[in-house]
Amino acid sequence: MSLEKIQEYLSLNPEYAWLLVFAFAFGESMIITGAFLPSAILFSICIYLYNTDILSIYMIASVAVIGAHLGDLAGFFLGKTIGPNIINLKFFQKRQKAINRVEKFLDRFGPYTVILGRFIPAIRPLTPFLLGITDLNSIKFYRADVVACLAWGIALILLVISVGSIFE
């Protein structure tokens, strides 16, 4: 699906704009879809919605933050439930040394990894899943993820306004 088709759909169906922002924010944060769903698509959609006044910047950011947070929670709890089984697969057993290094990093920085991971698109969907595999407390993850998603939402507002003004 091309960006032009998404924009055409939004211009014909503006009532679904918030749903699309939510779906892309959730999708780019989720371990399963985040691996192949680039964050540039969400960013481009947000700029388009802002420049065409389909949604206000605050509505865009609010819906994106909620979608991102729910995507992170889904990834975290997926890591809690099926993560240990995946790590025990033969594919990962061959890479135990690398996994041990990642686990040490996660153990050392714990919830702060969520905040860092939220701002790095390549690891954004992996961070909650991997933290779910560790013994990180769910409440600590939740608190750190709320902070991370709110900070990301503020950054999204600033980027959409500044970059969006170039394309007006």
LINKA-V415020 format. One record per pair of residues at least 4 apart in sequence whose C-alpha atoms are under 7 Angstrom apart, sorted by sequence separation. I is the first residue (numbers start at 0). GAP is how many residues later the second one is. D is the distance in whole Angstrom. If there is no record, write none. Layout:
BEGIN
I/GAP/D
I/GAP/D
END
This chain:
BEGIN
0/4/7
1/4/7
2/4/6
3/4/6
4/4/6
5/4/6
6/4/6
7/4/6
8/4/6
9/4/5
15/4/6
16/4/6
17/4/6
18/4/6
19/4/6
20/4/6
21/4/6
22/4/6
23/4/6
24/4/6
25/4/6
29/4/5
30/4/7
32/4/6
38/4/6
39/4/6
40/4/6
41/4/6
42/4/6
43/4/6
44/4/6
45/4/6
46/4/6
47/4/6
48/4/6
49/4/7
54/4/6
55/4/6
56/4/6
57/4/6
58/4/6
59/4/6
60/4/6
61/4/6
62/4/6
63/4/6
64/4/6
65/4/6
66/4/6
67/4/6
68/4/6
69/4/6
70/4/6
71/4/6
72/4/6
73/4/6
74/4/6
75/4/6
76/4/6
77/4/6
78/4/4
81/4/6
82/4/6
83/4/6
84/4/7
87/4/7
88/4/6
89/4/6
91/4/6
94/4/6
95/4/6
96/4/6
97/4/6
98/4/6
99/4/6
100/4/6
101/4/6
102/4/6
103/4/6
104/4/6
105/4/5
108/4/6
111/4/7
112/4/6
113/4/6
115/4/7
119/4/6
122/4/6
125/4/6
126/4/6
127/4/6
128/4/7
129/4/7
131/4/7
136/4/6
137/4/6
138/4/6
139/4/6
140/4/6
141/4/6
142/4/6
143/4/6
144/4/6
145/4/6
146/4/6
147/4/6
148/4/6
149/4/6
150/4/6
151/4/6
152/4/6
153/4/6
154/4/6
155/4/6
156/4/6
157/4/6
158/4/6
159/4/5
160/4/6
163/4/7
27/5/6
28/5/5
48/5/5
49/5/6
54/5/6
77/5/7
86/5/6
87/5/6
130/5/6
135/5/7
26/6/5
27/6/4
48/6/6
49/6/6
116/6/6
117/6/5
9/7/6
26/7/6
49/7/6
105/7/7
116/7/5
27/9/6
26/10/7
27/10/7
116/10/6
27/11/6
113/13/6
45/14/7
113/14/7
24/17/7
23/18/6
20/21/7
105/25/7
109/26/7
110/29/6
114/29/7
110/30/6
113/30/6
114/30/7
117/30/6
113/31/6
111/32/7
110/33/6
114/33/5
118/33/7
113/34/7
117/34/7
20/39/7
24/39/5
28/39/6
13/40/6
21/41/6
25/41/4
29/41/5
17/42/7
20/42/7
21/42/5
24/42/5
25/42/5
28/42/5
29/42/6
20/43/6
24/43/5
28/43/6
22/44/7
25/44/6
26/44/7
29/44/7
30/44/6
17/45/7
21/45/5
25/45/4
29/45/5
83/49/6
78/50/4
82/50/5
77/51/6
78/51/6
75/52/4
79/52/5
74/53/5
75/53/5
78/53/4
79/53/5
74/54/5
78/54/5
75/55/6
76/55/6
71/56/6
75/56/4
68/76/7
68/77/7
68/80/6
67/81/7
38/82/7
64/84/6
64/85/6
64/88/6
34/90/7
33/91/5
60/92/5
30/94/5
28/95/6
29/95/5
30/95/6
60/95/7
28/96/5
60/96/6
27/97/7
30/98/7
56/100/6
46/113/5
50/113/6
45/114/7
46/117/5
50/117/6
END
